[in-house]
């Protein structure tokens, strides 16, 4: 599990796959561990990588979620768990 200090502002690259194939167009959400995601945003692009910015999160465990819009499915997946100290 990756750990970040609460003062950090840091990009977290994510690898999202569907049926073993990498996906480059997806949304992300951060939620306190055990909670369901509520607010989604498009994954951020940084230096040829896709992911989410870790910024201003309260201390504790956080779940990183991805949502892919694919016709007719819209898979939602838990892709990582991080700790904020």
The first five atom37 places (N, CA, C, CB, O) and aatype in JSON, in Angstrom:
{
  "aatype": [20, 20, 20, 20, 20, 20, 20, 20, 20, 20, 20, 20, 20, 20, 20, 20, 20, 20, 20, 20, 20, 20, 20, 20, 20, 20, 20, 20, 20, 20, 20, 20, 20, 20, 20, 20, 20, 20, 20, 20, 20, 20, 20, 20, 20, 20, 20, 20, 20, 20, 20, 20, 20, 20, 20, 20, 20, 20, 20, 20, 20, 20, 20, 20, 20, 20, 20, 20, 20, 20, 20, 20, 20, 20, 20, 20, 20, 20, 20, 20, 20, 20, 20, 20, 20],
  "atom_mask": [
    [1, 1, 1, 1, 1],
    [1, 1, 1, 1, 1],
    [1, 1, 1, 1, 1],
    [1, 1, 1, 1, 1],
    [1, 1, 1, 1, 1],
    [1, 1, 1, 1, 1],
    [1, 1, 1, 1, 1],
    [1, 1, 1, 1, 1],
    [1, 1, 1, 1, 1],
    [1, 1, 1, 1, 1],
    [1, 1, 1, 1, 1],
    [1, 1, 1, 1, 1],
    [1, 1, 1, 1, 1],
    [1, 1, 1, 1, 1],
    [1, 1, 1, 1, 1],
    [1, 1, 1, 1, 1],
    [1, 1, 1, 1, 1],
    [1, 1, 1, 1, 1],
    [1, 1, 1, 1, 1],
    [1, 1, 1, 1, 1],
    [1, 1, 1, 1, 1],
    [1, 1, 1, 1, 1],
    [1, 1, 1, 1, 1],
    [1, 1, 1, 1, 1],
    [1, 1, 1, 1, 1],
    [1, 1, 1, 1, 1],
    [1, 1, 1, 1, 1],
    [1, 1, 1, 1, 1],
    [1, 1, 1, 1, 1],
    [1, 1, 1, 1, 1],
    [1, 1, 1, 1, 1],
    [1, 1, 1, 1, 1],
    [1, 1, 1, 1, 1],
    [1, 1, 1, 1, 1],
    [1, 1, 1, 1, 1],
    [1, 1, 1, 1, 1],
    [1, 1, 1, 1, 1],
    [1, 1, 1, 1, 1],
    [1, 1, 1, 1, 1],
    [1, 1, 1, 1, 1],
    [1, 1, 1, 1, 1],
    [1, 1, 1, 1, 1],
    [1, 1, 1, 1, 1],
    [1, 1, 1, 1, 1],
    [1, 1, 1, 1, 1],
    [1, 1, 1, 1, 1],
    [1, 1, 1, 1, 1],
    [1, 1, 1, 1, 1],
    [1, 1, 1, 1, 1],
    [1, 1, 1, 1, 1],
    [1, 1, 1, 1, 1],
    [1, 1, 1, 1, 1],
    [1, 1, 1, 1, 1],
    [1, 1, 1, 1, 1],
    [1, 1, 1, 1, 1],
    [1, 1, 1, 1, 1],
    [1, 1, 1, 1, 1],
    [1, 1, 1, 1, 1],
    [1, 1, 1, 1, 1],
    [1, 1, 1, 1, 1],
    [1, 1, 1, 1, 1],
    [1, 1, 1, 1, 1],
    [1, 1, 1, 1, 1],
    [1, 1, 1, 1, 1],
    [1, 1, 1, 1, 1],
    [1, 1, 1, 1, 1],
    [1, 1, 1, 1, 1],
    [1, 1, 1, 1, 1],
    [1, 1, 1, 1, 1],
    [1, 1, 1, 1, 1],
    [1, 1, 1, 1, 1],
    [1, 1, 1, 1, 1],
    [1, 1, 1, 1, 1],
    [1, 1, 1, 1, 1],
    [1, 1, 1, 1, 1],
    [1, 1, 1, 1, 1],
    [1, 1, 1, 1, 1],
    [1, 1, 1, 1, 1],
    [1, 1, 1, 1, 1],
    [1, 1, 1, 1, 1],
    [1, 1, 1, 1, 1],
    [1, 1, 1, 1, 1],
    [1, 1, 1, 1, 1],
    [1, 1, 1, 1, 1],
    [1, 1, 1, 1, 1]
  ],
  "atom_positions": [
    [[0.85, -1.17, 0.0], [0.0, 0.0, 0.0], [0.89, 1.24, 0.0], [-0.96, 0.0, 1.22], [1.85, 1.34, 0.77]],
    [[0.56, 2.16, -0.87], [1.33, 3.4, -0.95], [0.87, 4.35, 0.17], [1.17, 4.08, -2.35], [-0.32, 4.42, 0.49]],
    [[1.82, 5.07, 0.73], [1.54, 6.02, 1.81], [2.0, 7.4, 1.39], [2.23, 5.59, 3.13], [3.08, 7.56, 0.84]],
    [[1.15, 8.4, 1.66], [1.45, 9.79, 1.32], [1.23, 10.66, 2.55], [0.57, 10.27, 0.14], [0.26, 10.45, 3.28]],
    [[2.11, 11.66, 2.8], [1.83, 12.61, 3.86], [0.66, 13.51, 3.46], [3.09, 13.47, 4.16], [0.45, 13.78, 2.28]],
    [[-0.11, 13.95, 4.45], [-1.31, 14.76, 4.15], [-0.97, 16.07, 3.46], [-2.06, 15.05, 5.44], [-1.84, 16.67, 2.82]],
    [[0.25, 16.53, 3.57], [0.65, 17.8, 2.95], [1.0, 17.66, 1.47], [1.83, 18.39, 3.69], [1.22, 18.66, 0.79]],
    [[1.05, 16.45, 0.96], [1.52, 16.22, -0.4], [0.5, 16.66, -1.46], [1.84, 14.76, -0.59], [-0.71, 16.67, -1.23]],
    [[1.02, 17.01, -2.58], [0.24, 17.19, -3.8], [1.0, 16.4, -4.85], [0.04, 18.74, -4.21], [2.02, 16.86, -5.37]],
    [[0.5, 15.2, -5.16], [1.29, 14.26, -5.94], [0.39, 13.47, -6.9], [2.06, 13.31, -5.02], [-0.72, 13.07, -6.55]],
    [[0.91, 13.26, -8.1], [0.21, 12.49, -9.11], [0.37, 11.0, -8.84], [0.73, 12.84, -10.52], [1.48, 10.53, -8.6]],
    [[-0.74, 10.27, -8.87], [-0.72, 8.83, -8.7], [-1.11, 8.19, -10.04], [-1.68, 8.38, -7.55], [-2.29, 8.21, -10.4]],
    [[-0.14, 7.62, -10.78], [-0.48, 6.97, -12.04], [-1.27, 5.69, -11.79], [0.79, 6.67, -12.87], [-1.0, 4.97, -10.83]],
    [[-2.24, 5.43, -12.66], [-3.08, 4.24, -12.53], [-3.06, 3.45, -13.82], [-4.52, 4.64, -12.16], [-3.01, 4.01, -14.91]],
    [[-3.1, 2.14, -13.68], [-3.26, 1.25, -14.82], [-4.64, 0.62, -14.71], [-2.13, 0.17, -14.88], [-4.93, -0.11, -13.76]],
    [[-5.49, 0.9, -15.69], [-6.85, 0.36, -15.71], [-6.96, -0.56, -16.92], [-7.93, 1.51, -15.76], [-6.62, -0.17, -18.04]],
    [[-7.44, -1.78, -16.68], [-7.61, -2.74, -17.77], [-9.02, -3.32, -17.75], [-6.56, -3.86, -17.66], [-9.64, -3.46, -16.69]],
    [[-9.51, -3.64, -18.92], [-10.77, -4.37, -19.09], [-10.49, -5.58, -19.95], [-11.89, -3.46, -19.73], [-9.96, -5.46, -21.06]],
    [[-10.83, -6.73, -19.45], [-10.57, -7.98, -20.17], [-9.1, -8.11, -20.56], [-11.45, -8.07, -21.42], [-8.78, -8.66, -21.61]],
    [[-8.21, -7.59, -19.71], [-6.78, -7.68, -19.95], [-6.2, -6.62, -20.85], [-6.48, -8.98, -20.52], [-4.98, -6.57, -21.05]],
    [[-7.05, -5.76, -21.41], [-6.58, -4.71, -22.31], [-6.53, -3.37, -21.58], [-7.48, -4.61, -23.55], [-7.47, -3.03, -20.87]],
    [[-5.45, -2.59, -21.75], [-5.38, -1.29, -21.09], [-6.44, -0.33, -21.63], [-3.99, -0.68, -21.29], [-6.76, -0.33, -22.82]],
    [[-6.98, 0.48, -20.72], [-7.99, 1.49, -21.05], [-7.37, 2.86, -20.8], [-9.3, 1.29, -20.21], [-6.72, 3.07, -19.78]],
    [[-7.56, 3.79, -21.72], [-6.98, 5.13, -21.55], [-8.03, 6.21, -21.37], [-6.12, 5.46, -22.74], [-7.68, 7.36, -21.11]],
    [[-9.3, 5.87, -21.49], [-10.36, 6.86, -21.33], [-11.26, 6.41, -20.18], [-11.18, 7.04, -22.66], [-12.13, 5.55, -20.36]],
    [[-11.05, 6.99, -19.0], [-11.82, 6.59, -17.82], [-11.9, 7.73, -16.83], [-11.19, 5.35, -17.16], [-11.15, 8.71, -16.89]],
    [[-12.84, 7.59, -15.9], [-13.01, 8.55, -14.81], [-12.44, 7.95, -13.54], [-14.51, 8.93, -14.63], [-12.3, 6.74, -13.41]],
    [[-12.11, 8.83, -12.59], [-11.56, 8.38, -11.3], [-12.32, 9.04, -10.17], [-10.06, 8.71, -11.2], [-12.95, 10.09, -10.34]],
    [[-12.25, 8.4, -9.0], [-12.84, 8.96, -7.79], [-12.03, 8.48, -6.6], [-14.34, 8.55, -7.65], [-11.5, 7.36, -6.6]],
    [[-11.93, 9.32, -5.59], [-11.3, 8.96, -4.32], [-12.39, 8.97, -3.27], [-10.12, 9.95, -3.94], [-13.22, 9.88, -3.23]],
    [[-12.4, 7.94, -2.41], [-13.41, 7.86, -1.36], [-12.75, 7.3, -0.11], [-14.61, 6.97, -1.8], [-11.85, 6.46, -0.2]],
    [[-13.18, 7.75, 1.07], [-12.65, 7.13, 2.28], [-12.87, 5.61, 2.22], [-13.33, 7.73, 3.55], [-13.9, 5.15, 1.73]],
    [[-11.91, 4.87, 2.72], [-11.98, 3.41, 2.65], [-13.3, 2.91, 3.24], [-10.78, 2.77, 3.39], [-13.69, 3.3, 4.35]],
    [[-13.97, 2.06, 2.51], [-15.25, 1.52, 2.94], [-16.44, 2.27, 2.4], [-15.31, 1.51, 4.42], [-17.56, 1.76, 2.44]],
    [[-16.23, 3.48, 1.89], [-17.31, 4.28, 1.3], [-17.35, 4.05, -0.2], [-17.13, 5.78, 1.62], [-16.36, 3.65, -0.81]],
    [[-18.5, 4.32, -0.79], [-18.66, 4.25, -2.24], [-18.29, 5.6, -2.84], [-20.11, 3.84, -2.63], [-18.47, 6.63, -2.19]],
    [[-17.78, 5.62, -4.07], [-17.43, 6.9, -4.71], [-18.67, 7.72, -5.01], [-16.63, 6.67, -6.0], [-19.72, 7.18, -5.37]],
    [[-18.54, 9.05, -4.86], [-19.66, 9.96, -5.15], [-19.33, 10.91, -6.29], [-20.02, 10.75, -3.9], [-20.14, 11.09, -7.2]],
    [[-18.17, 11.53, -6.25], [-17.79, 12.53, -7.26], [-16.74, 11.93, -8.2], [-17.26, 13.84, -6.59], [-15.69, 11.47, -7.76]],
    [[-17.05, 11.95, -9.48], [-16.15, 11.41, -10.5], [-15.56, 12.54, -11.33], [-16.88, 10.39, -11.41], [-16.2, 13.56, -11.54]],
    [[-14.32, 12.33, -11.81], [-13.69, 13.27, -12.74], [-12.86, 12.47, -13.73], [-12.8, 14.33, -11.98], [-12.46, 11.34, -13.46]],
    [[-12.61, 13.07, -14.88], [-11.79, 12.39, -15.88], [-10.38, 12.2, -15.32], [-11.75, 13.2, -17.21], [-9.85, 13.06, -14.61]],
    [[-9.78, 11.06, -15.65], [-8.4, 10.79, -15.23], [-7.49, 11.88, -15.79], [-7.93, 9.38, -15.7], [-7.7, 12.35, -16.9]],
    [[-6.51, 12.26, -15.01], [-5.57, 13.31, -15.39], [-4.45, 12.73, -16.24], [-4.99, 14.01, -14.14], [-4.01, 11.6, -16.02]],
    [[-3.99, 13.51, -17.21], [-2.83, 13.15, -18.04], [-1.6, 13.88, -17.51], [-3.08, 13.52, -19.54], [-1.64, 15.09, -17.28]],
    [[-0.52, 13.14, -17.3], [0.74, 13.75, -16.88], [1.89, 12.9, -17.38], [0.8, 13.91, -15.32], [2.01, 11.73, -17.02]],
    [[2.75, 13.49, -18.22], [3.94, 12.79, -18.72], [3.62, 11.41, -19.29], [4.97, 12.66, -17.6], [4.22, 10.42, -18.87]],
    [[2.71, 11.33, -20.22], [2.34, 10.08, -20.89], [1.73, 9.05, -19.96], [3.56, 9.49, -21.55], [1.73, 7.86, -20.28]],
    [[1.2, 9.48, -18.82], [0.52, 8.57, -17.89], [-0.86, 9.13, -17.55], [1.36, 8.36, -16.58], [-1.1, 10.33, -17.65]],
    [[-1.74, 8.24, -17.16], [-3.08, 8.63, -16.7], [-3.17, 8.29, -15.22], [-4.22, 7.89, -17.53], [-2.58, 7.32, -14.75]],
    [[-3.93, 9.12, -14.49], [-4.07, 8.83, -13.07], [-4.88, 9.9, -12.36], [-2.73, 8.7, -12.42], [-5.73, 10.56, -12.96]],
    [[-4.6, 10.05, -11.07], [-5.35, 10.97, -10.22], [-4.36, 11.76, -9.35], [-6.37, 10.2, -9.33], [-3.3, 11.25, -8.98]],
    [[-4.72, 12.99, -9.05], [-3.89, 13.83, -8.19], [-4.28, 13.61, -6.73], [-4.02, 15.34, -8.57], [-5.45, 13.74, -6.36]],
    [[-3.3, 13.28, -5.91], [-3.5, 13.13, -4.47], [-3.23, 14.51, -3.88], [-2.57, 12.01, -3.84], [-2.11, 15.01, -3.95]],
    [[-4.27, 15.12, -3.29], [-4.12, 16.5, -2.82], [-5.18, 16.78, -1.75], [-4.25, 17.5, -4.0], [-6.37, 16.56, -1.97]],
    [[-4.75, 17.28, -0.62], [-5.64, 17.75, 0.45], [-6.6, 16.68, 0.96], [-6.44, 18.94, -0.04], [-7.77, 16.95, 1.19]],
    [[-6.1, 15.45, 1.13], [-6.92, 14.39, 1.68], [-6.7, 14.29, 3.19], [-6.6, 13.03, 0.99], [-5.58, 14.49, 3.67]],
    [[-7.74, 13.99, 3.91], [-7.65, 13.82, 5.36], [-6.87, 12.53, 5.67], [-9.07, 13.78, 6.02], [-6.89, 11.59, 4.87]],
    [[-6.2, 12.49, 6.83], [-5.49, 11.27, 7.19], [-6.44, 10.08, 7.27], [-4.78, 11.47, 8.53], [-7.6, 10.2, 7.68]],
    [[-5.92, 8.93, 6.86], [-6.69, 7.69, 6.89], [-6.46, 6.91, 5.62], [-8.19, 7.98, 7.08], [-5.57, 7.22, 4.83]],
    [[-7.28, 5.89, 5.42], [-7.19, 5.06, 4.22], [-8.2, 5.53, 3.2], [-7.42, 3.56, 4.57], [-9.34, 5.88, 3.54]],
    [[-7.78, 5.54, 1.94], [-8.62, 6.01, 0.83], [-8.64, 4.97, -0.27], [-8.12, 7.37, 0.29], [-7.62, 4.35, -0.57]],
    [[-9.8, 4.78, -0.87], [-9.95, 3.9, -2.02], [-9.89, 4.72, -3.3], [-11.28, 3.11, -1.93], [-10.47, 5.81, -3.39]],
    [[-9.19, 4.18, -4.29], [-9.08, 4.82, -5.6], [-9.92, 3.98, -6.56], [-7.58, 4.93, -6.08], [-9.67, 2.79, -6.74]],
    [[-10.9, 4.62, -7.19], [-11.85, 3.94, -8.06], [-11.69, 4.42, -9.51], [-13.29, 4.18, -7.58], [-11.24, 5.54, -9.75]],
    [[-12.04, 3.56, -10.45], [-12.08, 3.93, -11.87], [-13.43, 3.5, -12.43], [-10.89, 3.26, -12.66], [-14.0, 2.49, -12.03]],
    [[-13.93, 4.3, -13.38], [-15.19, 3.99, -14.07], [-14.97, 4.19, -15.56], [-16.37, 4.89, -13.54], [-14.52, 5.25, -16.0]],
    [[-15.29, 3.15, -16.31], [-15.1, 3.17, -17.76], [-16.47, 3.16, -18.42], [-14.24, 1.96, -18.24], [-17.3, 2.3, -18.12]],
    [[-16.72, 4.11, -19.3], [-17.97, 4.11, -20.05], [-17.75, 3.34, -21.34], [-18.46, 5.56, -20.34], [-17.01, 3.76, -22.22]],
    [[-18.42, 2.2, -21.43], [-18.29, 1.32, -22.58], [-19.71, 0.87, -22.92], [-17.33, 0.08, -22.28], [-20.48, 0.51, -22.03]],
    [[-20.06, 0.88, -24.17], [-21.43, 0.59, -24.57], [-21.64, -0.91, -24.69], [-21.76, 1.28, -25.88], [-20.91, -1.53, -25.47]],
    [[-22.55, -1.55, -24.01], [-23.58, -1.0, -23.13], [-23.19, -1.01, -21.66], [-24.86, -1.77, -23.31], [-23.99, -0.62, -20.81]],
    [[-21.96, -1.44, -21.34], [-21.55, -1.57, -19.94], [-20.86, -0.31, -19.43], [-20.61, -2.76, -19.78], [-20.31, 0.48, -20.2]],
    [[-20.92, -0.13, -18.11], [-20.18, 0.93, -17.43], [-19.53, 0.29, -16.19], [-21.13, 2.15, -17.04], [-20.06, 0.42, -15.08]],
    [[-18.39, -0.39, -16.38], [-17.74, -1.05, -15.26], [-17.13, -0.04, -14.28], [-16.66, -1.99, -15.76], [-16.5, 0.94, -14.68]],
    [[-17.32, -0.31, -13.0], [-16.72, 0.47, -11.92], [-15.81, -0.49, -11.16], [-17.81, 1.12, -10.97], [-16.22, -1.6, -10.82]],
    [[-14.58, -0.07, -10.9], [-13.63, -0.97, -10.25], [-12.78, -0.25, -9.22], [-12.74, -1.62, -11.28], [-12.42, 0.91, -9.39]],
    [[-12.48, -0.96, -8.16], [-11.54, -0.49, -7.15], [-10.15, -0.8, -7.68], [-11.8, -1.16, -5.74], [-9.82, -1.97, -7.91]],
    [[-9.31, 0.23, -7.86], [-8.0, -0.01, -8.48], [-6.83, 0.12, -7.5], [-7.8, 0.94, -9.61], [-5.73, -0.34, -7.8]],
    [[-7.06, 0.74, -6.35], [-5.95, 0.89, -5.39], [-6.51, 1.36, -4.05], [-4.88, 1.9, -5.93], [-7.62, 1.89, -3.98]],
    [[-5.73, 1.15, -3.02], [-6.01, 1.71, -1.7], [-4.73, 2.4, -1.25], [-6.48, 0.61, -0.67], [-3.65, 1.83, -1.35]],
    [[-4.87, 3.63, -0.74], [-3.71, 4.39, -0.28], [-3.91, 4.82, 1.16], [-3.48, 5.63, -1.18], [-5.03, 4.83, 1.67]],
    [[-2.82, 5.15, 1.81], [-2.86, 5.65, 3.19], [-2.36, 7.1, 3.19], [-1.99, 4.74, 4.16], [-1.36, 7.41, 2.55]],
    [[-3.07, 7.96, 3.9], [-2.65, 9.34, 4.09], [-2.28, 9.48, 5.57], [-3.79, 10.38, 3.68], [-3.07, 9.16, 6.46]],
    [[-1.06, 9.96, 5.81], [-0.59, 10.09, 7.2], [-0.62, 11.52, 7.69], [0.82, 9.54, 7.33], [-0.26, 11.79, 8.84]]
  ]
}
